[in-house]
């Protein structure tokens, strides 16, 4: 079978059988089997899900990372190899990333004799819940590694286009949950209660002023309320409403400023209307900060490889790869996947033409990084 077609077949099999974070047991089994069949050396880390493979010999080690988990989304792409696992979909393209790294492993194995060290490839679980990188690091996968590289497919870029940047790239991710407690009442007699839905609505509007009026317009910030839950029938004003959302920033000072302002607005609105409003914050991954040297190196190799290279803009998404870069230097890159629909969309459908080129790029990148 031709190399490119093999990668497509692997990707399609992974796509049909997606698994959620920390449940990637069959995905792990498939990856292990494909690697072992190719004669590759698996490292015996204590990992319930996920696989680590190593190619080459010597003291110097370069790491590559692909992620393997999927999302709780009902697929609507219409492709003939759509998900067979109801309510779960590779809507972020981790099946693509995994297949790229599988191909990279095969290419490195073919040229193992000329590697000036070892290449350790991490097939990481649980990127979507931001816990996988920490699990792998705790297991020891970064021991001895001098630099690490990873990718994300970028649906907004054509196939054959590559982008990265030194310094901050992906954002700090914070989740918030806000509880609004008023007083329930009959919908026909609202004066007897304290309408939690009205209060929650005013709070949503007030929060939109934070990014537009409290933060320097030159700073990157997104503050979004993504869920509102309250009430269970049409003629009763509920006593409680819950809001949930996310804050995305690149600068820690801006991050803390916005958190303080959200807390102040919630407290002030609660006091003004005689309601109880609580705010709880949950930390996600910190900002992904590429090493300047390795980002430039990755871009130079992409130029040599034949990609059209671009300087990436700031990305407001979160990425678990950031955790690795807190321990060792490296770079994260974007590779065009030309999907009409974006990441996390039920109709997301990346162009599989990117697979072979990306696999050959990472094999070349790893080989040159070892020199």
CORWO-V657099 format. One record per residue. N is the residue number from 1. RES is the residue in one small letter. PHI is phi in whole degrees, 0 to 359 (999 if undefined). OMEGA is omega in radians with two decimals (none if undefined). D_FIRST is the distance of its C-alpha to the first C-alpha in whole Angstrom. Layout:
BEGIN
n | res | phi | omega | d_first
N | RES | PHI | OMEGA | D_FIRST
N | RES | PHI | OMEGA | D_FIRST
END
This chain:
BEGIN
n | res | phi | omega | d_first
1 | x | 999 | 3.11 | 0
2 | x | 295 | -3.07 | 4
3 | x | 303 | -3.10 | 6
4 | x | 300 | -3.13 | 9
5 | x | 292 | 3.09 | 7
6 | x | 299 | 3.14 | 6
7 | x | 296 | 3.12 | 10
8 | x | 296 | -3.13 | 11
9 | x | 295 | 3.08 | 10
10 | x | 298 | -3.13 | 12
11 | x | 301 | -3.11 | 15
12 | x | 291 | 3.08 | 15
13 | x | 294 | 3.07 | 16
14 | x | 299 | -3.11 | 18
15 | x | 294 | -3.12 | 20
16 | x | 286 | -3.07 | 21
17 | x | 232 | -3.12 | 22
18 | x | 286 | 3.11 | 24
19 | x | 223 | -3.10 | 27
20 | x | 284 | -3.12 | 30
21 | x | 306 | 3.12 | 31
22 | x | 68 | 3.05 | 32
23 | x | 242 | -2.99 | 31
24 | x | 276 | -3.04 | 27
25 | x | 289 | 3.12 | 27
26 | x | 289 | 3.07 | 24
27 | x | 298 | 3.10 | 22
28 | x | 299 | 3.14 | 23
29 | x | 299 | -3.14 | 22
30 | x | 297 | -3.12 | 18
31 | x | 299 | 3.13 | 18
32 | x | 301 | -3.10 | 20
33 | x | 296 | -3.13 | 17
34 | x | 297 | -3.14 | 14
35 | x | 291 | 3.14 | 16
36 | x | 295 | 3.11 | 17
37 | x | 297 | 3.13 | 14
38 | x | 271 | 3.09 | 13
39 | x | 77 | -3.11 | 17
40 | x | 271 | -3.06 | 18
41 | x | 267 | 3.10 | 22
42 | x | 272 | 3.12 | 24
43 | x | 269 | -2.98 | 27
44 | x | 273 | 3.07 | 30
45 | x | 284 | -3.14 | 31
46 | x | 277 | -3.08 | 33
47 | x | 229 | 3.08 | 31
48 | x | 300 | 3.03 | 31
49 | x | 225 | -3.07 | 28
50 | x | 102 | -3.07 | 26
51 | x | 221 | 3.03 | 24
52 | x | 232 | -3.12 | 25
53 | x | 236 | -3.13 | 23
54 | x | 225 | -3.14 | 24
55 | x | 235 | 3.08 | 22
56 | x | 101 | 3.13 | 25
57 | x | 210 | -3.13 | 28
58 | x | 117 | -3.05 | 32
59 | x | 280 | -3.05 | 34
60 | x | 285 | -3.11 | 33
61 | x | 231 | 2.99 | 31
62 | x | 246 | -3.13 | 29
63 | x | 249 | 3.00 | 28
64 | x | 237 | -3.12 | 25
65 | x | 228 | 2.95 | 25
66 | x | 236 | -3.14 | 23
67 | x | 254 | -2.91 | 25
68 | x | 235 | -3.03 | 24
69 | x | 270 | -3.10 | 27
70 | x | 240 | -3.03 | 27
71 | x | 241 | 3.09 | 30
72 | x | 280 | -3.08 | 33
73 | x | 228 | 3.03 | 32
74 | x | 282 | -3.06 | 32
75 | x | 289 | 3.10 | 29
76 | x | 223 | -3.09 | 30
77 | x | 283 | -3.13 | 27
78 | x | 81 | -3.14 | 26
79 | x | 287 | -3.10 | 22
80 | x | 293 | 3.11 | 21
81 | x | 252 | 3.14 | 19
82 | x | 298 | -3.10 | 23
83 | x | 304 | 3.04 | 24
84 | x | 264 | 3.12 | 25
85 | x | 259 | -3.02 | 28
86 | x | 304 | 3.06 | 31
87 | x | 78 | -3.13 | 32
88 | x | 229 | -3.09 | 29
89 | x | 210 | 2.96 | 27
90 | x | 279 | -3.07 | 25
91 | x | 272 | 3.11 | 27
92 | x | 244 | 3.09 | 27
93 | x | 87 | 3.11 | 23
94 | x | 292 | 3.01 | 23
95 | x | 297 | 3.07 | 20
96 | x | 294 | -3.11 | 19
97 | x | 300 | 3.13 | 20
98 | x | 297 | -3.12 | 19
99 | x | 294 | 3.06 | 15
100 | x | 301 | -3.10 | 16
101 | x | 289 | 3.01 | 18
102 | x | 297 | 3.10 | 15
103 | x | 296 | 3.10 | 13
104 | x | 299 | 3.13 | 16
105 | x | 299 | 3.13 | 17
106 | x | 297 | -3.13 | 13
107 | x | 296 | 3.12 | 15
108 | x | 295 | 3.11 | 18
109 | x | 297 | 3.12 | 17
110 | x | 299 | -3.07 | 16
111 | x | 249 | -3.06 | 19
112 | x | 301 | -3.08 | 21
113 | x | 295 | -3.09 | 24
114 | x | 255 | 3.11 | 25
115 | x | 285 | -3.13 | 25
116 | x | 268 | -3.11 | 29
117 | x | 158 | -3.09 | 29
118 | x | 243 | 3.03 | 27
119 | x | 245 | -3.13 | 25
120 | x | 255 | -3.09 | 26
121 | x | 252 | -3.10 | 23
122 | x | 259 | 2.99 | 25
123 | x | 261 | -2.90 | 23
124 | x | 272 | 3.00 | 27
125 | x | 279 | 2.86 | 28
126 | x | 54 | 3.00 | 31
127 | x | 285 | -3.04 | 31
128 | x | 292 | 3.07 | 32
129 | x | 257 | 3.02 | 36
130 | x | 60 | 3.14 | 36
131 | x | 238 | -3.00 | 36
132 | x | 292 | -3.11 | 33
133 | x | 299 | 3.13 | 33
134 | x | 298 | 3.13 | 37
135 | x | 296 | -3.13 | 35
136 | x | 292 | 3.12 | 33
137 | x | 298 | 3.11 | 36
138 | x | 298 | 3.13 | 38
139 | x | 287 | 3.06 | 35
140 | x | 104 | -3.02 | 36
141 | x | 292 | -3.14 | 32
142 | x | 268 | -3.12 | 34
143 | x | 302 | 3.11 | 36
144 | x | 83 | -3.08 | 36
145 | x | 278 | -3.11 | 33
146 | x | 264 | 3.11 | 35
147 | x | 200 | -3.10 | 33
148 | x | 224 | -3.14 | 30
149 | x | 227 | 3.09 | 28
150 | x | 211 | -3.09 | 27
151 | x | 221 | 2.84 | 26
152 | x | 224 | 3.03 | 26
153 | x | 292 | -3.11 | 25
154 | x | 239 | -3.07 | 28
155 | x | 296 | -3.14 | 28
156 | x | 278 | 3.12 | 31
157 | x | 250 | 3.06 | 29
158 | x | 294 | 3.01 | 27
159 | x | 298 | -3.11 | 23
160 | x | 96 | 3.12 | 23
161 | x | 250 | -3.06 | 27
162 | x | 234 | 3.11 | 27
163 | x | 214 | 2.98 | 31
164 | x | 202 | 3.13 | 33
165 | x | 203 | 2.98 | 36
166 | x | 277 | -3.14 | 38
167 | x | 80 | -3.11 | 41
168 | x | 303 | -3.12 | 41
169 | x | 229 | 3.07 | 38
170 | x | 274 | -2.92 | 37
171 | x | 263 | 2.82 | 40
172 | x | 298 | 3.13 | 43
173 | x | 239 | 3.05 | 42
174 | x | 234 | 3.05 | 45
175 | x | 252 | 3.07 | 46
176 | x | 232 | 3.03 | 49
177 | x | 232 | -3.11 | 51
178 | x | 242 | 3.08 | 54
179 | x | 258 | 3.10 | 57
180 | x | 248 | -3.14 | 60
181 | x | 239 | 3.08 | 62
182 | x | 249 | 3.08 | 65
183 | x | 216 | -3.12 | 67
184 | x | 289 | 3.13 | 66
185 | x | 196 | 3.01 | 69
186 | x | 294 | -3.11 | 69
187 | x | 299 | 3.13 | 67
188 | x | 277 | -3.12 | 71
189 | x | 228 | -3.06 | 73
190 | x | 296 | -3.12 | 70
191 | x | 291 | 3.12 | 73
192 | x | 274 | -3.13 | 74
193 | x | 234 | 3.07 | 70
194 | x | 222 | -2.89 | 68
195 | x | 295 | -3.13 | 65
196 | x | 292 | 3.11 | 62
197 | x | 292 | 3.09 | 60
198 | x | 298 | 3.12 | 62
199 | x | 297 | 3.13 | 62
200 | x | 296 | 3.12 | 58
201 | x | 296 | 3.11 | 58
202 | x | 294 | 3.13 | 60
203 | x | 294 | 3.11 | 59
204 | x | 302 | 3.13 | 55
205 | x | 297 | -3.12 | 57
206 | x | 296 | -3.12 | 59
207 | x | 295 | -3.14 | 56
208 | x | 291 | 3.12 | 54
209 | x | 281 | -3.06 | 57
210 | x | 296 | -3.11 | 56
211 | x | 293 | -3.04 | 53
212 | x | 274 | -3.02 | 55
213 | x | 232 | -3.10 | 58
214 | x | 249 | -3.09 | 58
215 | x | 241 | 3.07 | 55
216 | x | 307 | -3.09 | 55
217 | x | 296 | 3.10 | 53
218 | x | 275 | 3.10 | 52
219 | x | 269 | 3.14 | 50
220 | x | 273 | 3.09 | 47
221 | x | 203 | 2.99 | 48
222 | x | 230 | 3.08 | 46
223 | x | 233 | -3.03 | 48
224 | x | 232 | 2.92 | 47
225 | x | 272 | -3.01 | 49
226 | x | 246 | -3.13 | 46
227 | x | 210 | 3.02 | 47
228 | x | 231 | 3.13 | 51
229 | x | 229 | 3.11 | 52
230 | x | 184 | 3.11 | 56
231 | x | 83 | 3.11 | 58
232 | x | 218 | 3.06 | 57
233 | x | 203 | -2.94 | 59
234 | x | 274 | -3.02 | 61
235 | x | 238 | 3.10 | 64
236 | x | 228 | 3.01 | 64
237 | x | 279 | -3.07 | 64
238 | x | 287 | 3.11 | 62
239 | x | 279 | -3.07 | 63
240 | x | 230 | 3.02 | 60
241 | x | 222 | 3.10 | 57
242 | x | 242 | 3.06 | 54
243 | x | 248 | 3.07 | 52
244 | x | 219 | 3.14 | 49
245 | x | 188 | -3.05 | 47
246 | x | 219 | 3.03 | 45
247 | x | 242 | 3.10 | 46
248 | x | 234 | 3.14 | 44
249 | x | 214 | 3.02 | 46
250 | x | 246 | -3.09 | 45
251 | x | 252 | -3.09 | 48
252 | x | 297 | 3.13 | 50
253 | x | 297 | 3.09 | 53
254 | x | 294 | 3.11 | 52
255 | x | 305 | -3.11 | 50
256 | x | 290 | 3.09 | 54
257 | x | 299 | -3.12 | 56
258 | x | 294 | 3.11 | 54
259 | x | 301 | 3.12 | 54
260 | x | 299 | -3.09 | 58
261 | x | 292 | 3.08 | 58
262 | x | 299 | 3.12 | 57
263 | x | 298 | 3.14 | 59
264 | x | 294 | -3.14 | 62
265 | x | 296 | 3.14 | 61
266 | x | 297 | 3.14 | 61
267 | x | 295 | -3.13 | 64
268 | x | 294 | 3.13 | 66
269 | x | 293 | 3.11 | 65
270 | x | 298 | 3.13 | 65
271 | x | 294 | -3.09 | 69
272 | x | 296 | -3.05 | 70
273 | x | 249 | 3.08 | 69
274 | x | 65 | -3.13 | 70
275 | x | 239 | 3.05 | 67
276 | x | 259 | 3.12 | 64
277 | x | 233 | -3.14 | 61
278 | x | 248 | 3.11 | 59
279 | x | 236 | 3.08 | 56
280 | x | 240 | -3.13 | 53
281 | x | 250 | 3.12 | 51
282 | x | 230 | -3.07 | 47
283 | x | 284 | 2.94 | 45
284 | x | 257 | 3.12 | 42
285 | x | 291 | 3.05 | 40
286 | x | 282 | 3.14 | 42
287 | x | 301 | 3.08 | 41
288 | x | 274 | -3.08 | 38
289 | x | 241 | 3.12 | 39
290 | x | 287 | 3.00 | 37
291 | x | 291 | -3.07 | 38
292 | x | 301 | -3.12 | 39
293 | x | 296 | -3.05 | 38
294 | x | 287 | 3.05 | 34
295 | x | 294 | 3.10 | 34
296 | x | 294 | 3.11 | 35
297 | x | 299 | 3.14 | 33
298 | x | 299 | 3.12 | 30
299 | x | 292 | 3.11 | 31
300 | x | 297 | 3.11 | 31
301 | x | 295 | 3.10 | 28
302 | x | 297 | 3.06 | 27
303 | x | 300 | -3.13 | 29
304 | x | 298 | -3.12 | 27
305 | x | 290 | 3.13 | 24
306 | x | 111 | 3.05 | 25
307 | x | 289 | 2.88 | 25
308 | x | 278 | -3.03 | 29
309 | x | 260 | 3.12 | 31
310 | x | 228 | 2.99 | 33
311 | x | 275 | -3.07 | 36
312 | x | 288 | 2.99 | 35
313 | x | 280 | 3.06 | 38
314 | x | 297 | -3.10 | 40
315 | x | 249 | -3.11 | 37
316 | x | 271 | 3.06 | 40
317 | x | 285 | 3.07 | 37
318 | x | 260 | -3.09 | 37
319 | x | 208 | -3.10 | 34
320 | x | 296 | 3.10 | 34
321 | x | 301 | 3.13 | 33
322 | x | 305 | -3.09 | 36
323 | x | 294 | 3.11 | 37
324 | x | 300 | -3.07 | 35
325 | x | 288 | 3.00 | 37
326 | x | 281 | -3.09 | 40
327 | x | 252 | -3.13 | 39
328 | x | 220 | 3.12 | 38
329 | x | 286 | 3.12 | 37
330 | x | 168 | -3.11 | 34
331 | x | 208 | 3.07 | 32
332 | x | 247 | -3.03 | 31
333 | x | 228 | 3.06 | 29
334 | x | 251 | 3.10 | 28
335 | x | 232 | -3.01 | 25
336 | x | 299 | 3.12 | 25
337 | x | 237 | 2.93 | 23
338 | x | 51 | 3.07 | 26
339 | x | 265 | 3.08 | 26
340 | x | 299 | 3.14 | 29
341 | x | 253 | -3.01 | 31
342 | x | 278 | 3.13 | 31
343 | x | 299 | 3.11 | 30
344 | x | 71 | 3.07 | 32
345 | x | 266 | -3.11 | 32
346 | x | 296 | 3.10 | 31
347 | x | 254 | 3.11 | 29
348 | x | 305 | -3.07 | 27
349 | x | 210 | -3.10 | 24
350 | x | 293 | 3.13 | 22
351 | x | 282 | -3.07 | 20
352 | x | 291 | 3.11 | 16
353 | x | 297 | -3.14 | 16
354 | x | 286 | -2.92 | 18
355 | x | 299 | -3.05 | 15
356 | x | 297 | -3.12 | 13
357 | x | 298 | -3.13 | 17
358 | x | 292 | 3.11 | 19
359 | x | 297 | 3.14 | 16
360 | x | 291 | 3.09 | 17
361 | x | 298 | -3.08 | 21
362 | x | 292 | 3.05 | 21
363 | x | 296 | 3.11 | 20
364 | x | 293 | 3.13 | 22
365 | x | 301 | -3.12 | 25
366 | x | 296 | -3.12 | 25
367 | x | 298 | -3.12 | 25
368 | x | 288 | 3.14 | 28
369 | x | 293 | 3.13 | 30
370 | x | 280 | -3.06 | 30
371 | x | 286 | none | 32
END
